[in-house]
Amino acid sequence: MTEGRATFPIEPWSLTEVGLDHASLGVHESVFALANGHIGMRGSFDEGEPVVVPGTYLNGFYEERPLPYAEAGYGYPEQGQTVVNVTDGKLIRLLVKDSPLDLNYGEILEHRRTLDLRAGVLRRITEWRSPGGRSVRVTSTRLVSLARRSIAAIEYQVEVIDDLGDLYVALQSDLLANEVGHGDSDDPRAAANLSRPLQAEFSVGRGRRAVLVHQTARSRLRMAAGMDHVVEIPDSSTEDILANGDLARYTLAARIPPGGSLKLVKFLAYGWSSRRSGAALRDQVEAALATAKLAGFDRLMREQRDLLDQHWDEADVEIEGDDELQQAVRVGMFHVLQAGLRGERQPIPAKGLTGPGYDGHTFWDTETYVLPVLTYTAPEAARDALRWRHSILELARERARVLGLRGAVFPWRTIRGEETSGYWPAGTAAFHINADIADAVVRYLNATGDDDFDRDFGAELLIETARLWASLGHFDTEHGFRIDGVTGPDEYTAVVDNNVFTNLMAQRNLREAARAVTRQPDVAGRLQVSADEVEVWLRAAALMAVPYDTQRGVHMQSDAFTHHEEWDFAATPTENYPLLLHYPYFEIYRKQVVKQADLVMALHLRGDAFTLDEKIANFAYYEARTTRDSSLSASQQGVVAAETGHLDLAYDYWAEVALTDLQNLHHNSGHGLHIASLAGGWTVAVAGFGGMRDHDGALTFAPRLPGRLTRLRFRMVYRGRKLVVSVTPTTVTYRLVDGDPLEIRHHGRQVIVDHADLVLDIPPAPQVEPVTQPPGCEPRRRLRAGTPPLEHRTVSELH
């Protein structure tokens, strides 16, 4: 798939496509995707053509495929899982006299599409002259409901804008299964090809309503898609409906006089299940359609706007001094909300529901990048995502038993809960995902005080993840508690001993599990947690090995890392990035070269384990060795750069994070958006320049602005309160909009925030020497007209 670089006018609350750019069509389909955590619809055209990837997705709905190995080994996963492009309900084809509306043909007089971040809809207006000379204006508004989990809707209107007499048109509103895909499968980030994954069970069509029911062959999942219509038509019209196998079609033909119009509202409903019958799913979809049609399109629009008004009131980030960044951060936050709001015990995939990239899998991205945003802006969505982790706990326990370990081993990549990573050094060995999940549990509990969640889900997750560390590590008389043979976030340093990030996150996991046992004795009793077991956890945490190089004055990313041979960056051509596609792994593994922030991430998430001087020294050392061959890196580097006094560098990383997809910086946004990177737009704002930390349940801030900005204001929710933080170059103002007074720390000083403005001075940043990156690995500068692109990573950006 060849992907161009999209361009958008800078607007504070919307994202607009002006004209048609075929080179960036796939990127537009991703950034214009609408979703609610259950349904995802890519921003392909209503008429179906032109298109790159026409995807429609249901969260958790997948097909299985075998994972082949040249040499199999014990514990290797046998089945892969791939997200399915389900029945497409977006299609509304228009025939103007005898010419189908297709923007590849005829003459485009005007074309504009806008993603409205306040209304939560995709609007479109196209004026088109057919090859036969007739001119029409087509307007549509597409909505995937954030308030009604199973509902989407499209309002589609055709107007005659010429004076050549009556115009005969036909609309074909479709449900289409087993849609033929487009693009290519050469990129390792793309999904596996599935040939006709949906098997038709039955279909029904009557009046203006139709339902198709399908089932997958291997995973045996069943889905239903339904449509119903309301029309406003001229006097002269005919209509028909058919439903058969993979296609249901409602056809409306009409004669429109000059200046007249035809309007169709299409209501869509989706449902899937691994257990329910086809008839039950059909009934569920038909009932959802009936209530949506009764409510009407205008009410669905009001519900969407009301929900988003409340969300932005609690979560907005306002930036003064950089309008482009303002737009990008809001677009990112909107897509993060769409990815998880109505997931309801389903995972949040790395691409959300915006495309088939990474086969629709969920990784550690969810807990480490996405849930911190949702915890402080939409906590119910964070709760649902963590409940999904709890729902697959038995599969994680079974995986631990297969590996000869105790507790739970959560999968590195999955859709349903089984491990599906066929490359064990970067999959099974990346045990840190257990501690990442525990960290997200603790953050959610501290931010919400949700005792019911702690009792029913959280404590059990903490205990079973802690058991993994106690059995994976071992006590050594010389080096304390060691965790050997693991892979940290940096996949260029695989299967190592005592990865600092892993060990420090495991340390927190062990301590928090011990606290959970005290809080929830009934849960501990059910899980047969003994006092001796808790004592082992606490002893392991106290003696956790944290490698440090006294000669260089920095922490080792893992044992002996700083003693490895340096990578020769000067002799590495820019076209040889990413390294993993141009050098053998054994060459990469034994050198001091870092794919993505690893120890630097520990400086953020376990910042309580380091002094400021240690952070400054560590950041400088690892900045010079990090290639950032992953979109996951820049946000963490941005946060730590801000804390260690490199404010302008942090600002550059912030821009890269927020604009990753809007400028297609990794050349793969057509496969779907980088949800973790988009979450980083909030993270660098709040944790970077806001200096927000939440160690041990204490909410602290240490704000500082880069030189480019005049003000940064952000909102967040914390234990039922709405907090607003407004930062200028010299002062910060804290204020509660709602809730009881709140104790926080500002640059180490304990203060109480209430409903009055609390204005405090900002101390100067630490004075530090500039840091350097490997040649060609500097932050990607924002692209301007005429600026040559950085072709640094043109092929792959893998986890």
N, C-alpha and C positions, 0 to 999 in steps of 0.2 A: 504494500500500500504506500503510494507516494503522497505525502502530506505537506501541504503548504503552510504558510504562516498567516493566520487570520489577523485582521485589523478591525478595530471597533472604535466608533466615536466615544469620547470620554464623557460619561454621564454618571451622576451620583447614585442613581437607584435603578439603572437598567443597563442592558447590554444589547446593542442593536447591530444587525447585519444590514448593510446598505448595498444593494446590487447583489449579483450572483458571482461568486468566485469559485470556480470548479476545483481549483488547486487546494482550497482549504475546506472543501465540503465536509469531509469526515470530521474535522475539528469542530465545525459548526454543529454537526449532529450531536457531538458530545456535550458542548457547552450549553446547547439549547435543550438538553434532556430535561424532562420533568419526571419526578419520582416522589414517593412518600415513604420509602422503606419497605413497602410490600410490592408495589407496581413501579416499574421503570420504563419510560418510553423515550427513546432517542429522538432528537430533533430532526427527523427526516420529514420531507414534505408530505402534506396531506395526500397529494396525488400519487405518491410512491416513487416518482422519478423526477429529477436525477437523484441517485442515492449511492452511498458507499456501504454503510452498515445499517440496515433498516430495523434494528433490534427493538424488541419488547421483552421485558424480563419480569419474572416473579421471584422474589427473594426466597432462596432455598430450593428452587425447582431446578433439577439437574438431571443429566443422564450419566450413567457409568460407562467407563471404557477400560479395557485392560491396560496395565502399565508394563510394557515389555522391558526386559533387562538382558543385556548381553551376558552378564554373569550375575545370577541371582544370589542373594545372601539372606541369612536369617533375619527376620523382622522387617524385610522390605515390604512396603505396601503393594498390594496386588491390583487394586482398582483405583483408577482415576475418576474424577468427577468434573463435569463440564457444564456450565450454565447453558440453558436451552433458550434459544430465541423462540418464544411462545407465540401463540396466535396474535397476529397483528390486527389491532382494531383502529389504528390511526388512519387507515386508507379511506379517502373519499375522492374518487376519480371523477373528473369533470370532462364532458364532451361538449365542445362548443360547435354547434351545428354538426360538422363531420370531422372535427379536429380535436384530439385529446389535448388537454392542457398539460404541457410538458415544457419546462423552462429551457430545455435544450433546443426547442424549435419555436417558430414564430418570432415575435418581437416583444421583448420585455420593455414596457414603457416606464414602469416603476416597480421596484421590489424592495421590501423592507420587512425584516422580522425583529421582534423585540422581546427579550426576556425581562419581564417586569418583576423586580425583586420585592416590591411591596404587595402587589396583587397576587403573585405566585402563578403567573400564567405566561404562555408564549403567544404573542400576538403577531399576526402576519397580514400584510397588504400587498397585493400584486395587481398591477394593471398590465394586461397582456393583449396583444393583437395576434389573432390566429393566422396561420398561413393563408386562410381564406379571406382575411381582411376584416373579420369581426373583432370588436374590442370589448373586453369585460374587465371589471374590477372584482377581485376575489379577496375577501377578508375572512380571517378565521381567528378564533381564540381557543387555545388548547389548555386544558386543566387536568392535572392529576391531584385528586383531593387529598389535602393534608388532614382534613377533618373526618373523612369517610374512607376507611382503609381500602376498600375494594373498588372504588369508583373513579372513573375518569370521564371527561366529557369534552366535546368539541362543538363550537358554534361556527358554522360555515355559511357564508353568504356570497351570492353571485349577483352582480349588478351589470346591466347593459349600459355602456358609456359611449356608444356611437349612436348615430341617427339613421341607421340603415334599415330600419323596420324591425318587425318582430324577430326574436332570436329563439331558435329551438335549442334547448340544452338537455343533457341527461346527467344525473348524478348517480354514481355507483358507490354505495357505502358498504365496505367489505369487512368481514372477519376472514383472515387468511392464515392458515396454518402451514408449516413446512415451507415458509417463504425462502426463496432462493437467495443465498447470501452473496455478498460482493467482497471486493478487496482480495487479500492474499493471506497465506498461512505461513510465509517464510519467516516472519518476525517471531522470535521466541516469546515475546510478550503477548502475542495474539492467542485466541482460543483455539483449541483443537477443532478440526472440522467434524461436524456431526451430519451425516446424511439422513435426512428425513427422520428426525428423532421422535416425532409425534405420530402415534398410531390412532386413527379415528375410531371412536367407540360409537357415538351416535350424534345426530344433529336434529334440531327442530327449528322451524320457522313459521311464524303466523303473524298476520298484520304487518306491523313494522318492527317486530322483535324476532331475534334469532339467537340461538345458543349452540356452540360447538363444544363437544367433550372429547378429550384426547388422553392417551396414556403413553408413557415412555416404555420402551421394550425391556430395558435392563433394570433400571431403578424402580420401575413399577409405580411411579408417581402419576397421579391423575389430575387433570386441570380442566376447568371450564371457562369459556369466555362468552360473554353475551353482549348484545347491542340492542338498543331501542331508539326510536326517533320521534321527534316533534318537528313538523314542517309548517312553514308559512309559504303558500304557493299561489301563483296566479290562478285564474279561473280554469284555464285549460291545462290539465296535467293527467298523467297516469302513473301508477306505482305498482310494484311487483316485489315479491320476496322469494328467495330460494335458499335452501340450506342442504348441503350434501357433502359429506366427507370433510375435506380440508377447506371448503369455501362456503360462507354464507354471504349473500348479497341482497341488499335492499336497493332497488332501482327506482329512481324518480325522474320522469321526463316531463318537461314543462315548456310552454311558450311564454317568453318574457317580452313585454313591449318595451320600446325605447324608454330609458329612465326607470324601468321597473327592476324588481329584484326577487330573488328566491332565497329563502333562508332555511337551513336544516340544522337542527341540534341533535347531536349523536351522543347518547349516553352509553357508557361501557362499564362492564363489571367483570372482575376476574376472581377466581378462587382456585386453590389447589389443595390436595391432601394425599397422604400416603395410605390412608385407611378408609376414607369415606367412598361410597359408591358413586358411580356416575350420575345416577338419578338424584342423589342427595346434593351433589355439587351443582347440577342443573337448577334444582329448586333454590339453592342458596343464591346463585347468580341472578335468577329471575326475580327473586324477592328484593335483592339489592337494587336491581334496575328499576323495579316498581317504585321504591321509596325515593330514588334519585330523580326519577321522572316526575313524581309528585312534587318534590321540592322545587324542581325547575332549575334551569341554568343560572338565572340571576341569584337565587339563594345559594347555590354552590359557590358562586363568585363571592358573595358576602361572607360566607363562612371562611373561605380562604383568606380574604383580606383581614377579617377580625383576628384570626389565628396569627397571621404574620404581624399585624400591628402589635399584638401582645409580645410576640417573640422579639421584634426589634426594640421594643421598649425595655426589654430585659437583657438584651445581648448586643446591641449595636456597638460598633467601633467607628468613631469619628476621627478623621485625620485632616488637619489643616496644614497646607503647604505642599500637598502632592495629590492632585485630583485623580491621576491615573491609578495610584496605589489605593486610594479610597474606593474606587470602583472595583478594583480587583479583590480587595479584602472582603467586600460585601458579597460579591459573586461567590467567592470561596465559602463563606459562611452559609450562604443560601444552599449550596450544594451539600455541605456537611449536614445541615438540617434535613434536607430531602433524603439523604442516605440512611438516616437512622430514626426519624421521628415515629413512623408507624411500623417499624420492624417487628415489634411484639414477639420477642423470643425467636428471632431469626438473626443471623450474623450481619455485620456490616462489611461487605466485600471491599477489597482494595480499590476497585473502580466504582464503588457504589453500585447503582443499577443504571449506569450511563453507557456501558459497552461491555464487550466480551473479553477484554484483556485479562490476563492471568487466569483464564477459564472461569472467571467469576468467583475466585477463591478469597477467603478471609485469611489474613496473616496476623502478626503481632501489631500491625498498623493500627488495628481497631483500638486496642487498650492503650497503646503508648502515644498515639497521635490524635485519634478522633475522640475518644471518650473524655480526655481532659477538657476539650471544648464543650462537649455536650453536658458534662457534669456541672459546669458553671453557667450554662446557657439554656439547656433543655434537659434537666436531670432525669425526667421520666424516660427519655430515650436511652440515656446511659444505663438506667436500671434494667430496661428491657434487654439491652445487649449483654449485660452481665448475667441476666437470667438465662439467656441462650447458652452461655458458657456452662452454667450449672446444669442445663438440660442435657448436655453431652458429657457430663462428668463420668457416667458409667463407662462410656467408650474410652475416656481418658484413663480410667482405672484399668481397663482391660489392656490398653496399650502399655501401661506401666508393667503389668504382669508379664506381657510378652517380652519386654526388655529386661525382666528380672529385677524390677525396682518396686518400691512401695509408693503408695499414694496415687497420684494422677500424673500422666504425661499428656499434656494437651498437644494437638496436632499443629505442625508448623504451617501447613496450608490445607484448607478443607472447605467444604460447603455444608455437609451434613454433620461432621464430627469425626469421621475417620481420617487418619493420616493419609495424604495423597501425594506427598513429596517423594519423588523417586531418587533424589540426590541427597543421600544421608548426611554428608558433611555440613550442608547448609540447611538441612531439614531436621532429621531426628536429633542431631548433635546440638541444635540451637535450643537447648532446654530453657534459655532465659525467658521464653514465652510464658512459662509457669509463673515466674516472678512478675512479669509484666501484667498478667491477669490479676495477681494478688495486689499489686500496686494500684490498679484501677479500682479494685474492690475497696481498698482502704481509703482512697481519695473520695470515692462516692459516699462512703459512710461518714467520713469527716465533714464533707460538704453539705450533707443532707440530714444527718442524725436519724436515718431510716432504720429504726430498731427492728421492724418487721422483716426487712430485707436481710439484716444481719442474722436474725434467728433462722429464717427459712432458706437462705441461700449463701450469704456472705461468709459466715463462720465456717461452713463446710468447705467452701472453696479455699479459704485460707489454710485450713488444717490439712487438706489433701495435697495442696501444693507444697506445704512445708514438709510433709512426709517424703516427697520426692527428693528434696535437697538433703535430708538426713540420710537417705539411702544412697544417693548419688555421690556425695562427698565422703571424706574420711578424715580422721584425726591423725596428725603427724606431729611427733614430739618436737620437731625442729621448726615447722612452718605453720602450726595451728591446724585449722580446718581447711582442707583443700577440696576443690571441685575440679577434677581433671578431665581432659578429653571432651571439651565442649566447644561450641562456636558461639561467639558473641555477635553483636549486631554487624561487625565488620566481617563480611564473608570472604575477604582476601586474607584472613588469618584464621583458618579453620582448624578445628579439633585441637585445641590448645589447653594448657593447664592454667587454672586460676585467672580466667578472664575477669578483669576488675569490674566491669559493668555487671556481669552475671553474678559474681560473688557479692557485690554490695546490694544488688537487688534481692538476692537470695537471703542476705542478712536481714533486710527489712521484712521479707516474707516470714522468716522464722520467728522474729520478735512479734510481729503482728498476729501470727497464729497463736502464740502463747497468750497474748492478750484476749484473743477471741475465746480461748478455752475458759478464761476467767469470766468473761462477759456472758457466755452461753454454755453453762455447765450441762444443760440437757443435751445440747448438740454434741458436746464432747463425750458425754456418756454414751450416746447412741453410737458414736464412732469409736468407742472404746479407747479413748486417749488416756494414757496413764500419766501419773506424775513424773515417772522416770523418762517418758518420751518427751515431755515438755522440757525437762531438765537438759536432755540432749540438744533440743532445739536452741535453748538459750546459751548453752556452752558453745555450740557450733557458731552461733552468731557472734559471741564474744571473741572467739578465736579465729574468726574468718580471715583467710589469707588475702592480703592486699599488696601485691608486688610493688616495690619501690626501688628505683635506681638512684642510690645515694650519690654516685659519681656525676650523673647528669642532672640530678635534682628534679626528676619527674617520676610519676608513676608509670610502670610498665603496663601497656594495654593487657598483656598476659605475661606469664613467666618468660623471661629472657627476650622479650620482644625488642627492647632497645639494644640488645646485643646482636641482633640479626644484621645482615649486610644491608646497606642502604640501597633503595631502588635508584637506578640511574635515570632520573627524570630528564636530564639534559639530552640524553640519547634516545628519548622516547618521542617519536613523531606524533603530532597531534592526531593524525589519522589512525593511530594505534590505540586510541581510547574508544570504548572501554577496554581495559587491559584483558579482561577475561575472554574476549573474543580474538585476541592476538598473541597471547602468551600462555604456555601450559600452566595449569594450576600449581604444580609443584614449584615452579619458578616464582609465582606470586606468593605462595604460602610461606616461603622461607625468607622473604625480604621485608624491610620496613616500608610497607606501602599499605594504605588504608582505603578501603572502598567507600565507607561512609562513617559518619561520626559514631564512635564506639566509646572510648574512654571519655571523649568530650561529652557524650550523652550522659555518662555517669556524673559529670560535673554539674549537670542540670538536675536530673532526676534524683540523684543522691548528693546534692550539693552540701547537705549537712555533714558529709563525711570528709570534706576538704576545707582547708583554710583558703582565704582569698589569694594569698601568695602562691599556694599550690595550684589554684585554678589558673592564675595568670601564666605560670610556667608550663603547665600541662597544655593549655590551649595553644600557646606559641609552638610547642614542640610538635603537636599532632596536626596543627594547621598546615605545616610545611610538608606533611606526608599523606594528606588526604586528597584523593582524586575526585571524590564526589561522583562516582559512577552510579549513583542512585539518587532518585528524587527525594529520598527520606533524609538526606544529610543536611541540606541547607538550613532548615528551620532550627535544628538543634545547634548548629554552628552559629546561627544568628542569635539565639538566646544567650549562649555563653560569651559570644563576642560582646554583646551589650553589657553583661555583668562585669567583664574584665576590662572595660574601658575602651574597647574598639567600636565606638558607636557608629561611625560612618561605615565600617565594614559590616556591622550588624544590619545597617540600613540597606546595603547592597544585597545581603542575603535575603532580607525581608522581601525586596522587590522580586528576586528570583523565585522565591517560594510562591508568592501571591500570583505571579504572572506565568507560572509553569505551563498552564494549559491555555490561557488566553493568547500567549505567544508561541505555544507549541514548542517549548524549549527542548524537550526530549524527543521530538519528532515522532511521537506515538500517541498524541492525545486523541486521534481518531479511534483508537481502541477503547476509549473511555477515559474519564478524568482521573487524576491522581488525588484521591480524596484525602490522603494523609498530608500531601503537600498543601492542598487547599486549606486544611485545618491549621497548617503552619502559619497562614496569614493571621489568624487569631493568636496563635501561640507566641509568635515573635512580638506582636503588639502588646500582649498582656504579660507574658512571662519575660520577654526580652526588655522592651522599653518601659513596661509597667513594673518589672522586677517582681512579679507575683510568684511566691512559693507557698507550698502547703505541707512542708515537712512536719510530721508528728501532729497533724491536725491543727497547726497554728497557721493562720493566714497572715502573710507578711508581704510588704511591698518595698521596692527600692527603685523608684522610677528615675529615668534619665532619658532625654530626647537627643536624637542626632541633630546635627546642625541644620539640615534641610527643613525640619518641621517646626511649626510655631505652636501647635497644640495637638495633643492626643487625648481623646476621651473614650473611655470604654465602660460598659455596664456588665454586671454579672450578678447571678443569684447565689446566695450562700445562706444555708439554714433558714430558708423562708424569707430572707431579706433581699432587697434590691439595692445594690451598691453601685454608685457612680464615682469613677476616678477620673479626674481631669488634670492632665500634666502639661505644664509649659516649660520653657527652658530653665526657669529658676524656681518655680513653685509647683506644688501639687495640691489639689483640693479633693478631699474625700467627703462624700455625703450619702446618707441613706435616704432613698426614696420611700421605702416601706420597711417596716419591721422594727424590732427592739434594737437599742444601742449595741454596737459590735466592737469588740476588742481586736485590734490589729497591731502590727509593728510596722513602723515607717523607718527604713534605714537603721534598724536595730532599736528604735525608740518605741516604747509601748504607748499607744494612744487609744482613745475611745471615739468612735464615729457615731454620730446620731444624725438627726434631720437638719441640723445647721451645718453650713459649710465649715470644714476644718481645713485651714490653709497652712501648709508647712513648707519650709524651705527645702530645696534639694541640694545636698552636698556635692562638691565637684567629683567627677569621675577619677578613678585612679590613673596616675600618669604611667603610661606603659610605652615600651618600644613597639614600633610597627611590626606586624607579623607578615609572613609571606606564604603563598600557596605554591604548589608545584607549577611549573610553567604550563600555561594553557588551562589550569584548573581554578582560575580566579572566578569570583561570582559572575554569573552571566549578566551583563549589563542589559538594561531594557532596550529593546530594538526600536530604532527610529527609522523613518523613511531613508533609504539609501545606505543604511548600516549593514555591512556584510554579516551574515549569521556566523555563529560559532558552530562549526561542524564537529565539535569535540566528541559528541556521543550520538552518532547518527543511526546506530543499529540497535543497540540494546541498553536497557536500563533495568536490570533485574534486581529482585530482592536478594 
